[in-house]
Amino acid sequence: MTKQAYIQHIEAAYPELTITSAYFNEMGQNNDVLIVNDSYVFRFPKYTAGIAQLKVETNILRTVKPYLSLPIPAPIYLAFAEETPGRVFAGYSLLEGEPFTREAFQAATLQNSVPTVAAQLAQFLHELHQLPVSSLLPELIPGDFDMAKQLTELYEQIVSQLFPAMREQAKKDVAERFETYLGDPAHFDFQPCLTHGDFGTGNILYSPTKQRITGIIDFGGAGVGDPAYDLAGLCASYGEAFLQHFTPVYPQLEQVMTRMRFYRSTFALEEALFGLENDDETAYQAGMRDYI
């Protein structure tokens, strides 16, 4: 879809919104992201599956916002009448800050602001992971939540779809890692909670001038799961040493470390599967880079 087509869809749904400027933010993997009037973010799902996901995300954002210490998107403009990619969108006020990239993290390290940032993120995750999902968002509670089953299915997908392109040693390493993890029931002894689902550099906003985290965006992967998954996203983004700052605020950190390390090891393979499923060659190649 072109920028002008998206603008026309927005104006048709909300004629009172005068659009004077618009440009694409190219960082969206699952959505086309349009910045309007330098004040609003409009997200258009690229894939059919993303439409239902956006509905769930909108409900989550509206429900959890009062319980969180960091700003998150507050949906204002919604279009779900015509459920086809390119016509469905959600719009919210642009949050302050820029993505907390690895480069921004290095700058924060030099400014000695990492402990402050870590405390903010630890507090946010503690708040999110402690929310009473059964009362706030009961529709998210799966009838048969089974992380072992989910990981077994992921492993089967990797074997059937990715193994044919992998070098032999990589296949052996992946097989051993999954089979060892799946074989230990202790890895599945945890209380499921609400997770962000993609807690990494692109979705954490930071102000270099304030030297603080200013918001958390993109709850498209949010749902009920293992809290270790969010910590794995942080670990993959900023390194495991960063999490040492979490202990005073996130007391359950030590309990999740083994699970966190395993999830981190699956991220590239999940990206490769995403690339295959959505005909995204860039994602596939990035995910498979260390395995072929």
Secondary structure by P-SEA (a helix, b strand, c coil): ccaaaaaaaaaaaccccccccccccccccccccccccccbbbbbbccaaaaaaaaaaaaaaacccccccccccccccccccccccccccccccccccccccaaaaaaaaaacaaaaaaaaaaaaaaaaaaccccccccccccccccaaaaaaaaaaaaaacccccccaaaaaaaaaaaaaaaaccccccccccccccccccccbbbbcccccccccccccccccccaaaaaaaaaaccccccccccccccccccccaaaaaaaaaaaaaaaaaaaaaaccaaaaaaaacccc
